[in-house]
């Protein structure tokens, strides 16, 4: 596999290797990919949790079980609460 890096990323990799934190670019790339994988998995878990929370509300709305909101009234109420 061949990977092309921007000059900025290439410099970053070289600096990390020079610092002694990594023996070579492959170690750094593997760690970065593991971290990216963890972040993606975490984001997926959060998305699934959000869907579990929101799906019942959408289903209720589809059945007509909702209350129409008046954004202007909400703004007036918030403004009154904030400014007395």
N, CA, C and O atoms as a GROMACS GRO file, in nm:
protein
  336
    1UNK      N    1   0.085  -0.117   0.000
    1UNK     CA    2   0.000   0.000   0.000
    1UNK      C    3   0.090   0.123   0.000
    1UNK      O    4   0.192   0.129   0.069
    2UNK      N    5   0.049   0.219  -0.078
    2UNK     CA    6   0.123   0.345  -0.084
    2UNK      C    7   0.029   0.456  -0.038
    2UNK      O    8  -0.086   0.462  -0.080
    3UNK      N    9   0.079   0.544   0.049
    3UNK     CA   10  -0.002   0.654   0.100
    3UNK      C   11   0.069   0.784   0.071
    3UNK      O   12   0.188   0.799   0.098
    4UNK      N   13  -0.005   0.879   0.014
    4UNK     CA   14   0.051   1.011  -0.012
    4UNK      C   15   0.007   1.107   0.097
    4UNK      O   16  -0.110   1.108   0.135
    5UNK      N   17   0.099   1.185   0.148
    5UNK     CA   18   0.070   1.281   0.253
    5UNK      C   19   0.096   1.422   0.203
    5UNK      O   20   0.181   1.445   0.117
    6UNK      N   21   0.023   1.516   0.260
    6UNK     CA   22   0.054   1.656   0.232
    6UNK      C   23   0.188   1.688   0.297
    6UNK      O   24   0.235   1.613   0.382
    7UNK      N   25   0.248   1.797   0.257
    7UNK     CA   26   0.376   1.836   0.318
    7UNK      C   27   0.362   1.854   0.468
    7UNK      O   28   0.452   1.816   0.544
    8UNK      N   29   0.251   1.910   0.511
    8UNK     CA   30   0.229   1.933   0.655
    8UNK      C   31   0.223   1.801   0.731
    8UNK      O   32   0.285   1.788   0.837
    9UNK      N   33   0.149   1.704   0.678
    9UNK     CA   34   0.140   1.574   0.746
    9UNK      C   35   0.273   1.500   0.740
    9UNK      O   36   0.311   1.433   0.837
   10UNK      N   37   0.343   1.510   0.630
   10UNK     CA   38   0.473   1.447   0.618
   10UNK      C   39   0.568   1.502   0.724
   10UNK      O   40   0.641   1.426   0.789
   11UNK      N   41   0.568   1.633   0.742
   11UNK     CA   42   0.651   1.697   0.846
   11UNK      C   43   0.612   1.648   0.984
   11UNK      O   44   0.697   1.619   1.068
   12UNK      N   45   0.482   1.638   1.007
   12UNK     CA   46   0.432   1.591   1.136
   12UNK      C   47   0.483   1.450   1.165
   12UNK      O   48   0.533   1.422   1.274
   13UNK      N   49   0.471   1.362   1.068
   13UNK     CA   50   0.517   1.223   1.085
   13UNK      C   51   0.667   1.221   1.115
   13UNK      O   52   0.712   1.152   1.206
   14UNK      N   53   0.744   1.296   1.038
   14UNK     CA   54   0.888   1.299   1.058
   14UNK      C   55   0.925   1.354   1.197
   14UNK      O   56   1.018   1.305   1.261
   15UNK      N   57   0.851   1.455   1.243
   15UNK     CA   58   0.876   1.512   1.376
   15UNK      C   59   0.847   1.410   1.486
   15UNK      O   60   0.923   1.398   1.582
   16UNK      N   61   0.738   1.335   1.471
   16UNK     CA   62   0.703   1.234   1.572
   16UNK      C   63   0.807   1.123   1.576
   16UNK      O   64   0.843   1.075   1.683
   17UNK      N   65   0.856   1.083   1.460
   17UNK     CA   66   0.961   0.980   1.456
   17UNK      C   67   1.089   1.035   1.518
   17UNK      O   68   1.155   0.966   1.596
   18UNK      N   69   1.125   1.159   1.483
   18UNK     CA   70   1.246   1.220   1.537
   18UNK      C   71   1.238   1.237   1.688
   18UNK      O   72   1.340   1.235   1.757
   19UNK      N   73   1.117   1.255   1.740
   19UNK     CA   74   1.101   1.274   1.885
   19UNK      C   75   1.124   1.145   1.963
   19UNK      O   76   1.143   1.146   2.084
   20UNK      N   77   1.123   1.033   1.891
   20UNK     CA   78   1.143   0.905   1.957
   20UNK      C   79   1.014   0.837   1.999
   20UNK      O   80   1.017   0.727   2.053
   21UNK      N   81   0.901   0.902   1.976
   21UNK     CA   82   0.773   0.842   2.013
   21UNK      C   83   0.740   0.721   1.926
   21UNK      O   84   0.671   0.629   1.970
   22UNK      N   85   0.788   0.722   1.804
   22UNK     CA   86   0.762   0.614   1.710
   22UNK      C   87   0.892   0.574   1.643
   22UNK      O   88   0.980   0.658   1.622
   23UNK      N   89   0.904   0.446   1.610
   23UNK     CA   90   1.023   0.398   1.541
   23UNK      C   91   1.019   0.425   1.392
   23UNK      O   92   1.122   0.440   1.327
   24UNK      N   93   0.895   0.430   1.338
   24UNK     CA   94   0.880   0.452   1.195
   24UNK      C   95   0.740   0.503   1.164
   24UNK      O   96   0.653   0.508   1.252
   25UNK      N   97   0.719   0.541   1.039
   25UNK     CA   98   0.591   0.597   0.998
   25UNK      C   99   0.478   0.495   1.012
   25UNK      O  100   0.365   0.531   1.043
   26UNK      N  101   0.508   0.369   0.989
   26UNK     CA  102   0.404   0.266   0.998
   26UNK      C  103   0.344   0.260   1.138
   26UNK      O  104   0.222   0.246   1.152
   27UNK      N  105   0.427   0.269   1.241
   27UNK     CA  106   0.376   0.267   1.379
   27UNK      C  107   0.279   0.384   1.401
   27UNK      O  108   0.171   0.365   1.458
   28UNK      N  109   0.317   0.502   1.356
   28UNK     CA  110   0.233   0.620   1.374
   28UNK      C  111   0.102   0.605   1.298
   28UNK      O  112  -0.004   0.637   1.351
   29UNK      N  113   0.110   0.558   1.175
   29UNK     CA  114  -0.011   0.542   1.094
   29UNK      C  115  -0.103   0.437   1.156
   29UNK      O  116  -0.225   0.456   1.161
   30UNK      N  117  -0.047   0.326   1.203
   30UNK     CA  118  -0.130   0.223   1.267
   30UNK      C  119  -0.201   0.279   1.389
   30UNK      O  120  -0.320   0.255   1.408
   31UNK      N  121  -0.127   0.354   1.473
   31UNK     CA  122  -0.191   0.413   1.591
   31UNK      C  123  -0.300   0.512   1.552
   31UNK      O  124  -0.407   0.514   1.612
   32UNK      N  125  -0.272   0.594   1.452
   32UNK     CA  126  -0.371   0.692   1.407
   32UNK      C  127  -0.497   0.623   1.355
   32UNK      O  128  -0.608   0.667   1.382
   33UNK      N  129  -0.478   0.514   1.282
   33UNK     CA  130  -0.594   0.441   1.229
   33UNK      C  131  -0.672   0.372   1.340
   33UNK      O  132  -0.795   0.366   1.334
   34UNK      N  133  -0.602   0.319   1.440
   34UNK     CA  134  -0.673   0.258   1.554
   34UNK      C  135  -0.757   0.364   1.625
   34UNK      O  136  -0.872   0.338   1.662
   35UNK      N  137  -0.700   0.483   1.645
   35UNK     CA  138  -0.772   0.591   1.711
   35UNK      C  139  -0.892   0.635   1.628
   35UNK      O  140  -0.999   0.660   1.683
   36UNK      N  141  -0.874   0.645   1.498
   36UNK     CA  142  -0.984   0.682   1.409
   36UNK      C  143  -1.093   0.577   1.414
   36UNK      O  144  -1.212   0.610   1.415
   37UNK      N  145  -1.055   0.451   1.418
   37UNK     CA  146  -1.152   0.343   1.427
   37UNK      C  147  -1.233   0.352   1.557
   37UNK      O  148  -1.355   0.336   1.557
   38UNK      N  149  -1.164   0.379   1.669
   38UNK     CA  150  -1.233   0.394   1.798
   38UNK      C  151  -1.330   0.512   1.793
   38UNK      O  152  -1.443   0.502   1.842
   39UNK      N  153  -1.287   0.623   1.733
   39UNK     CA  154  -1.374   0.740   1.724
   39UNK      C  155  -1.497   0.710   1.638
   39UNK      O  156  -1.609   0.750   1.673
   40UNK      N  157  -1.477   0.640   1.527
   40UNK     CA  158  -1.590   0.603   1.441
   40UNK      C  159  -1.687   0.512   1.514
   40UNK      O  160  -1.808   0.529   1.504
   41UNK      N  161  -1.635   0.415   1.588
   41UNK     CA  162  -1.721   0.324   1.663
   41UNK      C  163  -1.799   0.399   1.770
   41UNK      O  164  -1.918   0.374   1.790
   42UNK      N  165  -1.733   0.491   1.839
   42UNK     CA  166  -1.800   0.570   1.941
   42UNK      C  167  -1.910   0.656   1.879
   42UNK      O  168  -2.020   0.665   1.934
   43UNK      N  169  -1.881   0.717   1.766
   43UNK     CA  170  -1.980   0.799   1.696
   43UNK      C  171  -2.099   0.714   1.654
   43UNK      O  172  -2.214   0.759   1.662
   44UNK      N  173  -2.073   0.590   1.609
   44UNK     CA  174  -2.181   0.501   1.568
   44UNK      C  175  -2.269   0.464   1.688
   44UNK      O  176  -2.391   0.461   1.676
   45UNK      N  177  -2.207   0.438   1.801
   45UNK     CA  178  -2.283   0.406   1.923
   45UNK      C  179  -2.371   0.525   1.962
   45UNK      O  180  -2.487   0.506   1.997
   46UNK      N  181  -2.316   0.646   1.955
   46UNK     CA  182  -2.394   0.765   1.987
   46UNK      C  183  -2.510   0.784   1.891
   46UNK      O  184  -2.620   0.819   1.932
   47UNK      N  185  -2.485   0.761   1.763
   47UNK     CA  186  -2.590   0.774   1.662
   47UNK      C  187  -2.702   0.674   1.687
   47UNK      O  188  -2.820   0.709   1.679
   48UNK      N  189  -2.666   0.551   1.716
   48UNK     CA  190  -2.766   0.448   1.742
   48UNK      C  191  -2.847   0.482   1.867
   48UNK      O  192  -2.968   0.459   1.870
   49UNK      N  193  -2.782   0.535   1.970
   49UNK     CA  194  -2.854   0.574   2.091
   49UNK      C  195  -2.951   0.689   2.061
   49UNK      O  196  -3.063   0.690   2.111
   50UNK      N  197  -2.907   0.783   1.981
   50UNK     CA  198  -2.995   0.894   1.944
   50UNK      C  199  -3.116   0.844   1.867
   50UNK      O  200  -3.228   0.888   1.890
   51UNK      N  201  -3.092   0.750   1.776
   51UNK     CA  202  -3.204   0.695   1.699
   51UNK      C  203  -3.303   0.622   1.789
   51UNK      O  204  -3.424   0.635   1.772
   52UNK      N  205  -3.250   0.546   1.886
   52UNK     CA  206  -3.339   0.475   1.979
   52UNK      C  207  -3.425   0.575   2.057
   52UNK      O  208  -3.541   0.547   2.087
   53UNK      N  209  -3.367   0.690   2.090
   53UNK     CA  210  -3.442   0.791   2.165
   53UNK      C  211  -3.543   0.863   2.076
   53UNK      O  212  -3.654   0.893   2.120
   54UNK      N  213  -3.505   0.889   1.951
   54UNK     CA  214  -3.591   0.968   1.864
   54UNK      C  215  -3.697   0.886   1.791
   54UNK      O  216  -3.805   0.938   1.763
   55UNK      N  217  -3.670   0.761   1.761
   55UNK     CA  218  -3.765   0.680   1.685
   55UNK      C  219  -3.905   0.677   1.746
   55UNK      O  220  -4.003   0.693   1.673
   56UNK      N  221  -3.919   0.657   1.877
   56UNK     CA  222  -4.055   0.657   1.933
   56UNK      C  223  -4.127   0.791   1.912
   56UNK      O  224  -4.248   0.794   1.891
   57UNK      N  225  -4.052   0.901   1.918
   57UNK     CA  226  -4.115   1.032   1.897
   57UNK      C  227  -4.162   1.046   1.752
   57UNK      O  228  -4.271   1.098   1.727
   58UNK      N  229  -4.078   1.001   1.656
   58UNK     CA  230  -4.120   1.007   1.515
   58UNK      C  231  -4.242   0.919   1.491
   58UNK      O  232  -4.334   0.957   1.419
   59UNK      N  233  -4.243   0.802   1.552
   59UNK     CA  234  -4.357   0.711   1.536
   59UNK      C  235  -4.483   0.773   1.593
   59UNK      O  236  -4.591   0.762   1.533
   60UNK      N  237  -4.472   0.839   1.707
   60UNK     CA  238  -4.588   0.906   1.766
   60UNK      C  239  -4.635   1.019   1.674
   60UNK      O  240  -4.756   1.036   1.655
   61UNK      N  241  -4.543   1.093   1.618
   61UNK     CA  242  -4.580   1.202   1.526
   61UNK      C  243  -4.650   1.145   1.403
   61UNK      O  244  -4.747   1.203   1.354
   62UNK      N  245  -4.600   1.033   1.352
   62UNK     CA  246  -4.663   0.970   1.235
   62UNK      C  247  -4.806   0.927   1.266
   62UNK      O  248  -4.891   0.924   1.176
   63UNK      N  249  -4.833   0.894   1.392
   63UNK     CA  250  -4.968   0.854   1.432
   63UNK      C  251  -5.055   0.978   1.463
   63UNK      O  252  -5.172   0.964   1.497
   64UNK      N  253  -4.997   1.095   1.450
   64UNK     CA  254  -5.072   1.218   1.478
   64UNK      C  255  -5.070   1.256   1.624
   64UNK      O  256  -5.146   1.344   1.666
   65UNK      N  257  -4.985   1.194   1.702
   65UNK     CA  258  -4.976   1.222   1.846
   65UNK      C  259  -4.866   1.324   1.871
   65UNK      O  260  -4.757   1.290   1.916
   66UNK      N  261  -4.898   1.448   1.841
   66UNK     CA  262  -4.799   1.554   1.864
   66UNK      C  263  -4.872   1.683   1.897
   66UNK      O  264  -4.993   1.695   1.879
   67UNK      N  265  -4.796   1.777   1.946
   67UNK     CA  266  -4.850   1.909   1.977
   67UNK      C  267  -4.779   2.008   1.887
   67UNK      O  268  -4.656   2.014   1.884
   68UNK      N  269  -4.856   2.086   1.814
   68UNK     CA  270  -4.797   2.188   1.729
   68UNK      C  271  -4.739   2.298   1.817
   68UNK      O  272  -4.801   2.341   1.914
   69UNK      N  273  -4.621   2.342   1.782
   69UNK     CA  274  -4.555   2.446   1.859
   69UNK      C  275  -4.560   2.577   1.783
   69UNK      O  276  -4.553   2.580   1.660
   70UNK      N  277  -4.571   2.684   1.858
   70UNK     CA  278  -4.570   2.818   1.800
   70UNK      C  279  -4.436   2.881   1.833
   70UNK      O  280  -4.416   2.927   1.945
   71UNK      N  281  -4.342   2.885   1.737
   71UNK     CA  282  -4.209   2.938   1.766
   71UNK      C  283  -4.211   3.082   1.817
   71UNK      O  284  -4.129   3.118   1.902
   72UNK      N  285  -4.304   3.164   1.767
   72UNK     CA  286  -4.311   3.302   1.814
   72UNK      C  287  -4.351   3.309   1.961
   72UNK      O  288  -4.297   3.390   2.037
   73UNK      N  289  -4.444   3.225   2.001
   73UNK     CA  290  -4.486   3.222   2.142
   73UNK      C  291  -4.371   3.172   2.230
   73UNK      O  292  -4.350   3.223   2.340
   74UNK      N  293  -4.299   3.073   2.181
   74UNK     CA  294  -4.185   3.022   2.257
   74UNK      C  295  -4.081   3.132   2.274
   74UNK      O  296  -4.027   3.150   2.383
   75UNK      N  297  -4.052   3.203   2.167
   75UNK     CA  298  -3.954   3.312   2.174
   75UNK      C  299  -3.999   3.422   2.269
   75UNK      O  300  -3.919   3.478   2.343
   76UNK      N  301  -4.129   3.455   2.266
   76UNK     CA  302  -4.180   3.558   2.359
   76UNK      C  303  -4.164   3.512   2.504
   76UNK      O  304  -4.126   3.590   2.590
   77UNK      N  305  -4.194   3.386   2.530
   77UNK     CA  306  -4.182   3.332   2.665
   77UNK      C  307  -4.037   3.334   2.710
   77UNK      O  308  -4.007   3.376   2.822
   78UNK      N  309  -3.947   3.291   2.623
   78UNK     CA  310  -3.803   3.293   2.659
   78UNK      C  311  -3.755   3.435   2.681
   78UNK      O  312  -3.680   3.462   2.775
   79UNK      N  313  -3.797   3.525   2.594
   79UNK     CA  314  -3.756   3.665   2.609
   79UNK      C  315  -3.806   3.724   2.740
   79UNK      O  316  -3.735   3.798   2.808
   80UNK      N  317  -3.930   3.690   2.776
   80UNK     CA  318  -3.984   3.740   2.903
   80UNK      C  319  -3.909   3.682   3.021
   80UNK      O  320  -3.884   3.752   3.119
   81UNK      N  321  -3.873   3.555   3.012
   81UNK     CA  322  -3.798   3.493   3.122
   81UNK      C  323  -3.658   3.552   3.134
   81UNK      O  324  -3.607   3.568   3.245
   82UNK      N  325  -3.597   3.582   3.022
   82UNK     CA  326  -3.461   3.635   3.025
   82UNK      C  327  -3.456   3.782   3.066
   82UNK      O  328  -3.363   3.826   3.134
   83UNK      N  329  -3.555   3.857   3.024
   83UNK     CA  330  -3.550   4.001   3.046
   83UNK      C  331  -3.656   4.051   3.144
   83UNK      O  332  -3.673   4.172   3.160
   84UNK      N  333  -3.726   3.961   3.207
   84UNK     CA  334  -3.821   3.999   3.311
   84UNK      C  335  -3.939   4.060   3.259
   84UNK      O  336  -4.028   4.096   3.336
   0.00000   0.00000   0.00000
